[in-house]
Amino acid sequence: MTTYDCAIVGGGMIGAATAVALADLGLKIALIERFQPAAFEVNGTEPFDLRISAISLNSQQLLETLGAWPYIDQSRICQYKRLGVWEDDFAYTEFNAQEIGRAHLGYMMENRQIQLALWQVIQQHASISLLAPEQVKQFTNKADQVTIELGEQNITAKLLIAADGANSQIRQLANIGVTGWDYAQSAMLINVATSIEQQDITWQKFYPTGPVAFLPMPGNNASLVWYHNKAEINRLAALSNEQLAVEIANSFPEKLGEVNVLGKGAFNLTRRHANHYVSGRVVLLGDAAHTINPLAGQGVNLGFKDVKALQMAMAKAIGEGKAFDDPATLASYERARRSDNLMMMSGMDAIYQTFTHQSPVVKFVRNLGLFAAQRAGKLKSKALAYACGV
Ligand SMILES: Cc1cc2nc3c(=O)[nH]c(=O)nc-3n(C[C@H](O)[C@H](O)[C@H](O)COP(=O)(O)OP(=O)(O)OC[C@H]3O[C@@H](n4cnc5c(N)ncnc54)[C@H](O)[C@@H]3O)c2cc1C
């Protein structure tokens, strides 16, 4: 039976980043993933994936530190410098990278690109064993180690790290409960070709039924996000691409210009927060620990902060001659991340509640809030710096 320091379940963006971050501390890692991500076609003509994330400066920095950034195909990502938010036109608020002394605010990137770049690093890392396709059947959480039963073999590890996403099997097997709910809104992701050339702005306009957002992609491409109640999203999802383009023209702001719909997919939105991030020798990270309303595109960025916090907690323990799996070390990881994740989740919910409220008084006040935010000077820059993770 092979023995590892850490067995990580889930080789998505967060699990793969965790594997590299902990292997860089000298730990022996097994990364267990049920699906091999497909490589992009070499001729570079493959359409953009639907699953795109707004990657903050902080997350970019982590990907650089982990050595994954050079493997990102720059022709498939889009830098953005400005972020526009508004409901009524008079209250248009724009955040600019210059306000925080940066050249850009982040990148729009396909999730698969990030995962593949990290997998390239993993494949060259002598201390990471990639077990894929592979799944956990069950595990036993003992005082000194975890025994994990996989499809064809059993392994042992000091820690079992769950990065297996929102419906985490490991979280459930470890009997870690969650608090949360399903939002009344769903979201539709729509890949489009735009009539307007490459843009450096991402924007979001709020309607009482939910916001619509524009995420720029390279060339004349963009990803649109349309939030609405579930019934309406289901209706839109059933339309042909041509019919959907007509609905977009009727519902999105004029500044979008004309679009051709290239692909679409609907997603339910849920909030989940694990009651514990650590239980015995099981540790949760990323969506396994928390799922957040994607309104401000923070989900994976919070997950990357988890990765950094766990790496730092373990590095400190190792530096002080303690065990990396010491309960106090794991507790310090949870302390470092729980309140920050909770604050971001609650912040998104406050925005969600405020902007879906139908009262004209609330509408007036929220537009006044945006109007004031545009003129809030240092406070505005501070909020922007926090959202970018710098
Ligand atoms: C509509 C929408 C838009 C979003 N937009 C943004 C955005 O702009 N910016 C942002 O930061 N975040 C965004 N998010 C959130 C972001 O997608 C998630 O936070 C992120 O994907 C979480 O990464 P993860 O690695 O924790 O989990 P996942 O991406 O779910 O990866 C989990 C991995 O574990 C594997 N796995 C699962 N179960 C098992 C098992 N039993 N055994 C082995 N492997 C397993 C899966 O195959 C997968 O590879 C958005 C989410 C939604 C729904």
Ligand as a Chemical Component Dictionary entry (heavy atoms), coordinates in Angstrom:
data_LIG
# 
_chem_comp.id                   LIG 
_chem_comp.type                 NON-POLYMER 
_chem_comp.pdbx_formal_charge   0 
_chem_comp.three_letter_code    LIG 
# 
loop_
_chem_comp_atom.comp_id 
_chem_comp_atom.atom_id 
_chem_comp_atom.alt_atom_id 
_chem_comp_atom.type_symbol 
_chem_comp_atom.charge 
_chem_comp_atom.model_Cartn_x 
_chem_comp_atom.model_Cartn_y 
_chem_comp_atom.model_Cartn_z 
_chem_comp_atom.pdbx_ordinal 
LIG C1  C1  C 0 -22.394 30.312 -13.399 1  
LIG C2  C2  C 0 -21.103 30.355 -12.633 2  
LIG C3  C3  C 0 -20.170 31.343 -12.927 3  
LIG C4  C4  C 0 -18.973 31.450 -12.187 4  
LIG N1  N1  N 0 -18.082 32.442 -12.471 5  
LIG C5  C5  C 0 -16.976 32.593 -11.703 6  
LIG C6  C6  C 0 -16.034 33.662 -11.928 7  
LIG O1  O1  O 0 -16.181 34.493 -12.834 8  
LIG N2  N2  N 0 -14.941 33.769 -11.099 9  
LIG C7  C7  C 0 -14.749 32.889 -10.078 10 
LIG O2  O2  O 0 -13.778 33.061 -9.317  11 
LIG N3  N3  N 0 -15.581 31.854 -9.857  12 
LIG C8  C8  C 0 -16.694 31.692 -10.642 13 
LIG N4  N4  N 0 -17.543 30.652 -10.413 14 
LIG C9  C9  C 0 -17.212 29.677 -9.358  15 
LIG C10 C10 C 0 -16.131 28.684 -9.821  16 
LIG O3  O3  O 0 -16.536 28.046 -11.019 17 
LIG C11 C11 C 0 -15.919 27.645 -8.722  18 
LIG O4  O4  O 0 -15.662 28.319 -7.503  19 
LIG C12 C12 C 0 -14.724 26.736 -9.061  20 
LIG O5  O5  O 0 -14.987 25.975 -10.208 21 
LIG C13 C13 C 0 -14.421 25.818 -7.886  22 
LIG O6  O6  O 0 -13.287 25.056 -8.190  23 
LIG P1  P1  P 0 -13.025 23.676 -7.420  24 
LIG O7  O7  O 0 -11.759 23.141 -7.985  25 
LIG O8  O8  O 0 -13.154 23.890 -5.952  26 
LIG O9  O9  O 0 -14.260 22.748 -7.805  27 
LIG P2  P2  P 0 -14.669 22.166 -9.233  28 
LIG O10 O10 O 0 -14.356 23.137 -10.315 29 
LIG O11 O11 O 0 -16.073 21.699 -9.101  30 
LIG O12 O12 O 0 -13.691 20.904 -9.419  31 
LIG C14 C14 C 0 -13.884 19.733 -8.682  32 
LIG C15 C15 C 0 -13.061 18.624 -9.330  33 
LIG O13 O13 O 0 -13.212 17.445 -8.547  34 
LIG C16 C16 C 0 -13.500 16.336 -9.387  35 
LIG N5  N5  N 0 -14.292 15.406 -8.570  36 
LIG C17 C17 C 0 -15.523 15.604 -8.069  37 
LIG N6  N6  N 0 -15.901 14.556 -7.332  38 
LIG C18 C18 C 0 -14.877 13.665 -7.369  39 
LIG C19 C19 C 0 -14.675 12.394 -6.800  40 
LIG N7  N7  N 0 -15.610 11.820 -6.028  41 
LIG N8  N8  N 0 -13.513 11.746 -7.039  42 
LIG C20 C20 C 0 -12.545 12.326 -7.817  43 
LIG N9  N9  N 0 -12.689 13.540 -8.377  44 
LIG C21 C21 C 0 -13.846 14.200 -8.163  45 
LIG C22 C22 C 0 -14.272 16.933 -10.547 46 
LIG O14 O14 O 0 -14.207 16.108 -11.694 47 
LIG C23 C23 C 0 -13.536 18.259 -10.735 48 
LIG O15 O15 O 0 -12.419 18.133 -11.573 49 
LIG C24 C24 C 0 -18.724 30.521 -11.147 50 
LIG C25 C25 C 0 -19.651 29.506 -10.865 51 
LIG C26 C26 C 0 -20.828 29.431 -11.609 52 
LIG C27 C27 C 0 -21.829 28.339 -11.273 53 
# 
loop_
_chem_comp_bond.comp_id 
_chem_comp_bond.atom_id_1 
_chem_comp_bond.atom_id_2 
_chem_comp_bond.value_order 
_chem_comp_bond.pdbx_ordinal 
LIG C1  C2  SING 1  
LIG C2  C3  SING 2  
LIG C2  C26 DOUB 3  
LIG C3  C4  DOUB 4  
LIG C4  N1  SING 5  
LIG C4  C24 SING 6  
LIG N1  C5  DOUB 7  
LIG C5  C6  SING 8  
LIG C5  C8  SING 9  
LIG C6  O1  DOUB 10 
LIG C6  N2  SING 11 
LIG N2  C7  SING 12 
LIG C7  O2  DOUB 13 
LIG C7  N3  SING 14 
LIG N3  C8  DOUB 15 
LIG C8  N4  SING 16 
LIG N4  C9  SING 17 
LIG N4  C24 SING 18 
LIG C9  C10 SING 19 
LIG C10 O3  SING 20 
LIG C10 C11 SING 21 
LIG C11 O4  SING 22 
LIG C11 C12 SING 23 
LIG C12 O5  SING 24 
LIG C12 C13 SING 25 
LIG C13 O6  SING 26 
LIG O6  P1  SING 27 
LIG P1  O7  DOUB 28 
LIG P1  O8  SING 29 
LIG P1  O9  SING 30 
LIG O9  P2  SING 31 
LIG P2  O10 DOUB 32 
LIG P2  O11 SING 33 
LIG P2  O12 SING 34 
LIG O12 C14 SING 35 
LIG C14 C15 SING 36 
LIG C15 O13 SING 37 
LIG C15 C23 SING 38 
LIG O13 C16 SING 39 
LIG C16 N5  SING 40 
LIG C16 C22 SING 41 
LIG N5  C17 SING 42 
LIG N5  C21 SING 43 
LIG C17 N6  DOUB 44 
LIG N6  C18 SING 45 
LIG C18 C19 SING 46 
LIG C18 C21 DOUB 47 
LIG C19 N7  SING 48 
LIG C19 N8  DOUB 49 
LIG N8  C20 SING 50 
LIG C20 N9  DOUB 51 
LIG N9  C21 SING 52 
LIG C22 O14 SING 53 
LIG C22 C23 SING 54 
LIG C23 O15 SING 55 
LIG C24 C25 DOUB 56 
LIG C25 C26 SING 57 
LIG C26 C27 SING 58 
# 
